[in-house]
């Protein structure tokens, strides 16, 4: 099967690949062996992510849902349903207690990983966010859009702290640097850009 999304974890040693057949596969890099197969989605998987401690894995799907997994036991712990269309972006908070998801419905939703409750829904304006990530302090979410824009939203208020038409193509990835002030964006316009919020 073709694979679309990849995520890795530093706490242990595997790498995760999600297939277009709606199944998530977890592989061990050292042994090159398949260690877990996670089934439950009914649509193509667009994104996968590990929690910072490596214990949990999340998957975002075209079935309008995201799922939280204990990947070692191959157990689905939560199914997050609330988006009205495909779920494409996803990020854990640094403490692993909150999962943020973004959909083509132009919202970012915050979920309690323990209860499965939707804590908040943030509007992303005229564009849907293809990739999202939390700021290091967890107070903001950075999103890259399908039309090349970047936004930074305050988690509590939903206030737009930053908006920039940064690229001319689909933004495929956004990530903060360890200093918490610098971030990078990469796009289908074949550019990688570094940004400083100071």
N, C-alpha and C positions, 0 to 999 in steps of 0.2 A: 504494500500500500504506500502511496505517497505520504510524506510527513510534512506538516505545516509549521508546527511550533516546537521550540526547544527551550528548556529551562534547566538550570543546574543548581546544585546545592553544595556548599563548601563544608557543611557540618559533617556530612558523611562522604561517600564517594560516587554516588550515581549521577547519571544524567537522565533527563526525562525527555521523551519525544511523544508528541501527540499525533495520532494518525487521522487522515481524512475520513476514516471509517467510523469515527466517533468513539474510538477506544484510545485510552492513554496507556502508553508503555513506559516502564521505568527500567533502565539498563544500568548495570554496574560497569564503570569505565575500565576498572582494572582487569576484571574477568571477561568483559564483553558479553556477559550473560544477561538475559532478560530476567528481572527479579520480581516484577509486579505487572499485572494486567488489570486495568481499571475500566470496568464497563458500567454503563448506566445512561450516558447521553444518547439522545436519539437524532442528533444532528452533528455536523462537522465541528471539530474542535478548532478554535482559532488561537487560543492562548493558554499557557500553563505557567504556574509560578510556585515556588517553594516558600514556605515560611522561613524566617531568618534562622531558626534553630534546626531546620531540616526535617522536622517531624511531620509536617503537614504539606499537602499539595492542593492547589486549586486549579480548576479547569474552567474555561469559558467557551460557550458553544453557540452554534447557530440554532439550537433548540430553544433559545430565549432564556437560558438558565446558566448559572455557574454552580459548580459543586466543590465541596471541601472533602478531602480524602485523608484517611490514615493510609498512606501508600504501602507501608510495610505489611499491614494486615489486609490490604485490598478492600477496606471498608469505606463506604460513603457516609460521612458524618453529618453533612448538611447539603440540602439542595436549595439554592437561592433563586427564587422566582419573583419577578416584579417588572423586568424590562418588557417592553411591548414588541421588541424585535431582537435581532441578533446581538449577543453579548460578545464584545471584541477585546476590550482592555481590562486589565486586572492587576491589582497590587495589594500585598499585605502591608499593614502598618508594621513598624519596627518591632513592636511587642507581640505581633501575631494575633492580637485580639480582634482586629477589624480587617475585613476584606473590602476593598473598593472595586467596583465593576463599572465599566462604561459600555453603553450600547449605542446602536444606530438610532435609537430614539432620542438622542441628544441629551442624555442624562448620565450622571455619575451617581451610583448608589453605594451607600456605606452599610455594611452588614456586620452584625455581631456574630462572630464565629462560634461562640458557645451556644447561643439560643437560636440562631438563624433569622433573627428579627432584622428588618430593614430599619436602620436608625435614621437615615436621612437620604433625601434625593436632591441632587444639585443640578441645576440647568447649565448646559454648556453653550448656550447661544445658538448661532446659526449652523454650527458644524458638530459632527459627532467625533468623539475622541477615539482614535485608533489605538493609542497606548497611553497609560497613566502610571504615575509613581507618586508615592508620598514624599514630602520633604522629610529631612532627617528628624526634625522635632515633632513630626506628625500633625502639625497645625495647618498644612496646606497640601493640595494635590496639584501636580503639574500634569497637563494633558497635551498631547500632540494630535492635531486634527487631520481629517481626510482631505481637507483643502489647503493644508500647509500651515495652518495657524498654531500658535502655542497659547495656552491659558494657564494661569495659576489661580486656584480658587481657595479661599479660606474655608477650612473644614466646618467650623462652627456656624458661620454666618452665610456662606455661599458667595461672599463678596469676591469680585474679580480683582485680584491683586496685580495681575499682569496680563496683557493681551498683545500679541505680536503676530503679524503676518510674516512668519519667519522663513517659510519655504514656498516654493512654487509647485510642490507636489505633495502627495500623501506622506504624512510623518509616520515612520515605522517604529521609532523607538525614542523614548525620553528617559534620561537617568540623571540623578544628582551625584556629584562628586562627594567624597568623604568630608570636605570642608563645609558642606551644607549650603553654600552660597553659589557655587558654580554648578551648572548643569549642561548636558549635551543633548542635542537633537539630531537625528539622522532621517533622511527623507528619500523618496523616490526621485527627487530632483538631483540625486547623486552627490549631495552635499552633507557633511557632518559639521555642525556648528557648535561652538562653545559659548556659553553665556555666563555673565557675572551679574549677580543681583545686588552687589554692594553699591 
